[in-house]
Amino acid sequence: MILAMAQSLQAGPIDVLLGPLYVFLELWSEFLFLLAGITGLELLTFKFMHRAILVGLCIGVMAPLIGTFLVHRQLALIGDALAHTAFAGVAVGLFLNAVLNLGVSPYLTAVVVAMIAALFIEIISETTDAYNDVSMAIILSTGFALGTVLISLNAGGLSVSVNQYLFGNLATVSVENAAILLVLFAVIIAVVGLTRNQLLYVTFDETAAQVSGLSVSWYNRVMVVLTALVVVGAMQIMGVILVAAMLVVPVAGATQISKSFTQSILVSIVLAELAVLLGIGAAYYGEATAGGVIVLFAVGIYVLAVVVGKVWMTAGETTSPELGAIDSNDTDPASD
């Protein structure tokens, strides 16, 4: 009891805010310890794996949920752009900690920088009439350049630390970072739940959405900011280099065997969860980089989905729609 009081006195404001989530993480660990006793799985006996599995499960929902909108808007590469700017945010956090000893989580600075970059992508497109891929290329190169400069200014302390952010690491998912991910997960689910119909309308018919009175620019910004949050959350185990794959590959697989937008979202989440769980397990037992293994499983599942889609099409049971060709008429878009 005294120890708990001492820890609460030493806790910073962020720890106080995340306190209930820390309790949830402890309960999650207790559940997985119980599951480990039943199944005998070794990977379930370590708390760092408990956090990695929970983060992976959240990524398996967030990434395809947002990625489905992005793929059908032909914005698949925005994940790469925001991942590189999130890397700059990590570098900012590491730099501030090394130079000013602020003790701020690099993932928090990554969230801030990635959100700012997401907004700049939209602002550049709107104010300069440049295509989206041009604004994404500008932000991508600027973000990565900023990150490399900050690392080079204090290479002795940052060069080793930054590897986990580039390639992901199951063992480095801290309690604080897992709690931050849960906050991002809740925000993303809540925002998509509230704006789903509007985002769907803008995705499939931007002109009609504009005519009907929807603020297209506003919902475009909502989408890119949500993408930034997904990228930062997934970066923990996927790494900057591979994080964009989870936004695209499960969605691409789902479009091969789905007939509606809602079905595509649900199927892509199932495929993503399979890739994450199989990838984490294989990475642990094979002592490999988790991000790379997860992506390989996701690509393998995509290939299987393509084959199944072609077989169904040949058998005449269903059709295999191309990207962007899924029927969106599974709901009536709501107006503002």
Buried (B, 14 or more C-beta within 10 A) or exposed (E): EEEEEEEEEEBEEBBEEBEEBBEBBEEBBEEBBEEBEEEEBEBBEBBBBBBBBBBBBBBBBBBBBBBBBBBBBEBBBBBBBBBBBBBBBBBBBBBBBBEEEEEBBBBBBBBBBBBBBBBBBBEBBEEEEBEBBBBBBBBBEBBBEBBBEBBEEBEEEBEEBBEBBBBBBBBBBBBBBBBBBBBBBEBBBEBBEEBBBBBBBBBBBBEEBBEBEBBBBBBBBBBBBBBBBBBBBBBBBBBBBBBBBBBBBBBBBBBBBBBBBBBBBBBBBBBBBBBBBBBBBBBBEEEEBBBBBBBBBBBBBBEBBBEBBEEBBEEEEEEBBEBEEBBBEEEEBEEE
